[in-house]
């Protein structure tokens, strides 16, 4: 084999390895989390904050979330092998040694804490670390395989980014970021249960007690509708803090009504309204209300 062929082969192996490590960080999930960080920073500043601070917060937040996801993939590799949706993950295929994945995740988490402390402040770093620890130990290790409320309580880990962003700007917390936390917290169950309805056979095969598996689809659809209704007043509660105005209020109210309308259709006419319609809408919904939040403050603030 020629030197060029050897170099190309080694390059291909390195590229495949890098792709595998990126894959276990679940980058698509991280993008949605980051979409809630920057708007919180804009609201905290009352306009666009320092670009350097935004970049530092996003880099640190990305590393912390990536570390949590990598550790999750390491811990869940046994049940991932049983579910069609996750059977192609690198740890299931044997592309990454398990210990390497664990050390990679831990290194990302520790590095993220140190980086955020150095470039933002200790509170932002501590909140990011708390999210990682909550996701790993409360959701992944404790609740996921034991309770139907796994995604309800464990979903709190994904609600930390707005508080991290707010803390990075102000060095403290207030009611506004707490309400942003609550928005994501109550958004998570209907969002994830909509997906769980679609892939319930996978969870049943892996013996993961997701709500559709344990209580049935009818009860799950009812819970989705209940959380969707509760979500509207929580989003509008942000108006009481005085940090956002009418543009956000109108957008959050209309988007919330759309959320409830789809959830109602899923509950009342499940054969005509597929659960993935709500899942897809919920992704756009969360991104939209946080983006409008930032626009409201940036243009009208």
C-alpha positions in Angstrom: 0.0 0.0 0.0 1.4 3.4 -1.0 2.0 6.2 1.5 -0.8 8.2 0.0 -3.2 5.3 0.4 -2.2 4.8 4.0 -2.6 8.5 4.7 -6.1 8.5 3.1 -7.0 5.4 5.1 -5.8 6.9 8.4 -7.6 10.2 7.5 -10.8 8.3 6.9 -10.5 6.5 10.3 -9.9 9.8 12.1 -12.9 11.4 10.4 -15.1 8.4 11.4 -13.9 8.6 15.0 -14.5 12.3 15.2 -18.0 11.8 13.8 -18.7 9.1 16.4 -17.6 11.3 19.3 -19.7 14.2 17.9 -22.7 11.9 17.6 -22.7 10.9 21.2 -23.0 14.5 22.2 -26.4 14.6 20.5 -25.8 18.0 18.7 -29.4 18.4 17.5 -30.6 18.5 21.1 -27.9 21.0 22.0 -29.0 23.4 19.3 -32.5 23.6 20.8 -31.0 24.2 24.3 -28.8 27.0 22.9 -31.9 28.6 21.3 -33.2 29.3 24.8 -29.8 30.7 26.1 -29.2 33.7 23.9 -32.8 35.1 24.2 -32.4 34.9 28.0 -29.2 36.9 27.7 -30.8 39.5 25.6 -33.7 39.9 28.0 -31.3 40.1 31.0 -29.2 42.8 29.2 -32.3 44.7 27.9 -30.6 44.5 24.5 -27.7 42.7 22.8 -25.0 41.8 25.4 -21.3 41.6 24.8 -20.7 39.4 21.8 -17.7 37.9 23.5 -19.9 37.0 26.5 -22.5 35.4 24.3 -19.9 33.3 22.5 -18.3 32.2 25.8 -21.6 31.3 27.3 -22.6 29.3 24.2 -19.2 27.5 24.0 -19.4 26.6 27.7 -23.0 25.6 27.6 -22.4 23.5 24.5 -19.5 21.7 26.2 -21.5 21.0 29.3 -24.6 19.7 27.5 -22.3 17.6 25.2 -20.7 16.1 28.3 -24.0 15.2 29.8 -25.2 13.6 26.6 -22.0 11.6 26.2 -22.3 10.2 29.7 -26.0 9.4 29.0 -24.9 7.4 25.9 -22.3 5.6 27.9 -24.8 4.6 30.7 -27.7 3.8 28.3 -25.7 1.7 25.8 -27.4 -1.5 26.9 -31.0 -0.3 26.4 -29.9 1.7 23.3 -29.1 -1.6 21.7 -32.7 -2.8 22.1 -34.4 0.2 20.5 -34.5 0.7 16.8 -34.2 4.5 17.2 -30.9 4.2 19.0 -29.4 1.0 17.6 -27.1 2.9 15.3 -25.4 5.0 18.1 -21.6 4.7 18.2 -21.4 2.9 21.5 -23.9 0.3 20.4 -22.0 -0.3 17.2 -18.7 -0.5 19.1 -17.2 2.5 17.3 -16.1 4.0 20.7 -14.8 2.1 23.7 -17.2 2.7 26.6 -14.5 4.0 29.0 -13.4 6.5 26.4 -16.9 7.8 26.0 -17.3 8.2 29.8 -14.0 10.0 30.1 -14.9 12.2 27.1 -18.1 13.2 28.8 -16.5 13.9 32.2 -13.7 15.9 30.5 -16.3 18.0 28.7 -18.3 18.7 31.8 -15.2 19.6 33.9 -13.8 21.7 31.1 -17.1 23.5 30.6 -17.3 24.4 34.3 -13.8 25.8 34.3 -14.3 27.6 31.1 -17.6 29.3 32.1 -16.1 30.3 35.5 -13.1 31.9 33.8 -15.1 33.6 31.0 -18.5 34.4 32.7 -18.9 33.9 36.4 -19.2 31.2 39.0 -23.0 31.2 39.2 -23.3 30.5 35.4 -20.7 27.8 35.7 -22.4 26.2 38.7 -25.8 26.2 37.0 -24.4 24.5 33.9 -22.7 21.9 36.1 -26.0 21.4 38.1 -27.8 20.7 34.8 -25.2 18.1 33.9 -25.4 16.4 37.2 -29.2 16.5 37.3 -29.4 14.9 33.8 -26.9 12.2 34.6 -27.8 11.2 38.1 -31.4 12.2 38.5 -32.8 11.4 35.1 -30.4 8.9 33.5 -29.3 6.8 36.5 -32.3 7.1 38.8 -35.6 7.9 37.1 -35.4 6.8 33.4 -35.6 3.1 34.2 -37.8 3.3 37.3 -40.6 5.9 37.0 -43.2 7.0 34.6 -42.4 10.5 35.8 -38.9 10.2 34.4 -39.2 12.9 31.8 -41.3 15.2 34.0 -38.7 15.5 36.8 -35.7 14.6 34.7 -36.7 17.1 32.1 -35.7 19.9 34.5 -32.1 19.4 33.3 -33.0 20.8 29.9 -34.6 23.9 31.5 -31.3 25.3 32.9 -29.9 27.1 29.8 -32.0 30.3 30.2 -30.8 30.6 33.8 -27.2 30.0 32.7 -27.6 32.7 30.1 -29.2 35.1 32.6 -26.5 34.5 35.2 -23.8 35.0 32.7 -25.0 38.5 32.0 -26.1 39.6 35.5 -24.2 37.4 37.9 -27.5 36.6 39.7 -31.0 35.1 39.3 -34.4 36.8 39.2 -38.0 35.8 38.6 -37.7 36.1 34.8 -35.2 33.3 34.3 -37.1 31.2 36.9 -40.2 31.5 34.7 -38.2 30.7 31.6 -37.0 27.6 33.5 -40.7 26.8 34.2 -41.7 27.2 30.6 -39.2 24.6 29.4 -40.0 22.4 32.4 -43.7 22.2 31.5 -43.1 22.1 27.8 -40.9 19.0 28.1 -43.5 16.4 29.0 -46.0 17.0 26.1 -43.1 17.4 23.7 -41.4 14.1 24.7 -44.6 12.1 25.3 -45.7 13.0 21.8 -42.5 11.2 20.6 -43.0 8.4 23.1 -46.4 7.6 21.7 -44.8 7.0 18.3 -41.9 4.8 19.6 -43.7 3.1 22.5 -42.8 -0.4 21.2 -39.1 0.5 21.5 -39.5 1.6 25.1 -41.6 -1.5 25.8 -38.9 -3.7 24.3 -36.2 -2.0 26.4 -38.4 -2.1 29.6 -38.2 1.7 30.0 -41.4 2.8 31.9 -42.4 5.7 29.6 -45.9 6.9 30.2 -47.5 5.3 27.1 -46.0 1.9 28.0 -47.2 2.0 31.7 -50.6 3.8 31.6 -51.6 3.5 27.9 -52.0 5.9 25.0 -55.4 7.4 26.1 -54.1 8.5 29.5 -50.9 9.8 27.9 -52.8 11.9 25.4 -54.9 13.3 28.3 -51.7 14.2 30.2 -50.3 15.9 27.1 -53.4 18.0 26.8 -53.3 19.0 30.5 -49.7 20.1 30.3 -50.4 22.0 27.1 -53.1 24.0 28.8 -51.0 24.7 31.9 -48.2 26.0 29.6 -50.1 29.0 28.4 -50.4 30.9 31.7 -46.8 30.0 32.6 -45.5 31.6 29.4 -47.7 34.7 30.0 -46.5 34.9 33.6 -43.2 36.4 32.1 -45.2 39.5 31.4 -45.6 40.1 35.1 -41.8 40.5 35.5 -41.8 43.6 33.3 -39.0 42.3 31.2 -41.1 41.6 28.0 -44.0 43.4 26.4 -47.0 43.0 24.2 -45.3 41.5 21.2 -44.1 38.5 23.3 -47.5 38.3 25.1 -49.4 38.1 21.8 -47.0 35.6 20.2 -46.9 33.4 23.3 -50.7 33.4 23.6 -51.3 32.6 20.0 -48.6 29.9 19.8 -50.0 28.4 23.1 -53.5 28.2 21.6 -52.0 26.4 18.6 -50.3 24.0 21.0 -53.5 23.3 22.9 -55.5 22.9 19.6 -53.1 20.2 18.4 -53.0 18.5 21.8 -56.8 18.5 21.9 -56.9 17.0 18.4 -54.5 14.3 19.5 -56.6 13.5 22.5 -60.0 13.7 20.7 -59.1 12.4 17.3 -55.9 10.4 17.5 -56.3 8.7 14.2 -56.5 12.0 12.4 -53.9 13.9 14.4 -50.7 12.0 14.7 -48.5 12.5 17.7 -45.6 13.5 15.6 -47.5 16.6 14.5 -47.5 17.8 18.1 -43.8 16.8 18.5 -42.8 18.8 15.4 -44.9 21.8 16.5 -43.5 21.8 20.0 -40.0 22.2 18.6 -40.9 25.2 16.6 -43.1 26.5 19.4 -40.3 26.6 22.0 -37.8 28.2 19.6 -40.3 30.7 18.4 -41.4 32.1 21.8 -37.8 32.5 23.0 -36.8 34.2 19.7 -39.8 36.6 19.9 -38.8 37.2 23.6 -35.5 38.5 22.3 -37.0 40.5 19.5 -39.5 42.1 21.8 -36.7 43.4 24.1 -34.3 44.2 21.3 -36.8 46.2 19.2 -39.3 47.5 21.7 -37.3 47.5 24.9 
